[in-house]
Amino acid sequence: VQLQASGGGLVQAGDSLRLSCAASGRTFSVHVMGWFRLAPGKEREFVAAILWRGGNTYYADSVEGRFTISRDNAKNTVDLQMNSLKPEDTAVYYCAEADTAIVVTAKNEYDYWGQGTLVTVSS
């Protein structure tokens, strides 16, 4: 499985940005797609996840109400719409896939990772 994340950039606080992750290769029909982020000096943290079959979603408290994760079954992509961005959202964002039927938030539960895309939010 290969994951390719894109859409990062430099924005101002309050702006919006949309990240996209394209999956290719062998993927299980039942799996979870997630977004994580890694900020300087911090550990990689969970942001959002979606169950591919069913569309159940889960968000970190820090992004609940501002970020929306969605998937396109036909294109095999998962997007992260980020609104009302804050400087503390600055990080490298990674998409990942977990071969499981339930939404998981721990990074060690994910089996495949994309290369990351940088999001910088200026104040």
Secondary structure by P-SEA (a helix, b strand, c coil): cbbbbcbbbbbcccbbbbbbbbbccccccbbbbbbbbbccccccccccccccccbbbbbcccccccbbbbbbccccbbbbbbcccccccccbbbbbcccccccccccccccccccbbbbbbcc
